[in-house]
Amino acid sequence: MARGGDNGCLLVVDDDPEISTAIADYFQRHGYDVDTAWRFSDARAFLSTNGYDALITDINLPDGSGFDLLPLCSRWTGCRAIVISGQMDGDMAARAFEMGACAALAKPLSLRALREALQPQPSATA
């Protein structure tokens, strides 16, 4: 699925240009190919036409919810989803995990923690 990044292809969705740019720049420096979207509708279009190894999405977008992007990500085998929010609480995190997210992180973000969340977890049976 990767289009050129050594580590895969990500879609970063956040309506704050500073946050989305910081995340995209960080992951590009670490060998990822990154697309960014600031709106739900743009992210939905990216997910319907491109394959991604991971989705990093804010929950509260101006024209929709990042939660509604999770099923679109799951159509790609191996696509990992991470939700981020400035209002992250236990209920929001639980909903994210129920919908298939591998992580739910509160803003302000640690970019290193975000990168670690993208790493596949070792199998419990290994």
N, C-alpha and C positions, 0 to 999 in steps of 0.2 A: 503494500500500500504506500510505502514511502515514495515520495517523488524526488528524492535527492538528498534528504537529510540522512546522515549516518544512523541516527537513532530513531527515525520515524517521522511521521507527519502529525502535527497537532492543529486543532482548531481552538483558538482562544476567543471567548465571547465575554465581553464586559463593556458596559456603556460608558465607562470612564476611560477616555483615551490614554491618560497617563498610566493607568493600571494595565490596560491591554498592551500598550507599547512596551512597558517594562517587562511584562511576562514574555512577550514575543521576542524581545531583544535577548533576554536571558537564555531562552531555550535555543534560539538561533546560534548563540555563542557556544552552546553545548551540543551542536550537531543535529538539531531538529529542523525540519522544514515546517514553517508556521504560517497559517492563515489566521487573520483576525476579523472579527465581526463586532459591531457595536450595538446591533439590534437583533431581536429574535428572528425577524423575517429574513435577514441576511444570513444568519447562522443556519436556519432551516434550509435555505437555498444551497449553501455550501455542503451541508450534510446529505442533501438529496442528490448531489452531483459528484461529490468527491469521496474517496475513502480515507479514513483517518485511523491512526493508531490510538489517538486519545483526544478527548474533548475536555477542555477546562472552561466551565461556564459559571458566570454570576447567576444567581437565582432571579433577582429583580431587574428585569430589562424593561425599557420604555414601552415595548409593544408586545410583551408576553413574559412567560416564566421559563427560566432555564430548566426547570423540572420537565417541561414539555419537550426539551431537546434530548433527554436521556433515551427515550425509546428509539429515536432516530440514530443515535450513536450505536445502540446495541445491535442494529442490523448489520454492522460490520464486525466480522469475527475478530475477537481480540481487542476491540476498541474499549479502552478504559475511560471512564468518566469521573471527573472530579468537579464537585460543586463548591463554589466560594460565595461568601456573603458577609456583608458588614453587620448583619443581624442574625448570624448563625446561633441557633439554640439547639437544645437536645431534640425537640420535635422535628425541626428542619433537617438535622443530621440523620435522624431515624428515617424520615421520609426519603432522603437521598439514597441511603443504603437499601431500603426496600425497593427502590426503583432501579437498582443496579450500579450505583456509584461505588467506586472503590475508596473514595475519600470525600470528606466534607470539612472544609477548612474556613476558619474565620479570618476576615480582614481586620487589621493589616496582615498581609501574607509574608511568610518567610519563603523566599523563592527556593531556597535549598529544601525546605520541607515539602514544597510543591513538587519539586523534581523527585524527591524520594518517594512521594506518593504515587508517582507514575511507574516506579519500578515494580516489575512483577514480584509477587510475594512467593516465597518458597512453598511448595506443596506440603501439606501436613502429613502426607503419606510417604514423603521422600526420606 
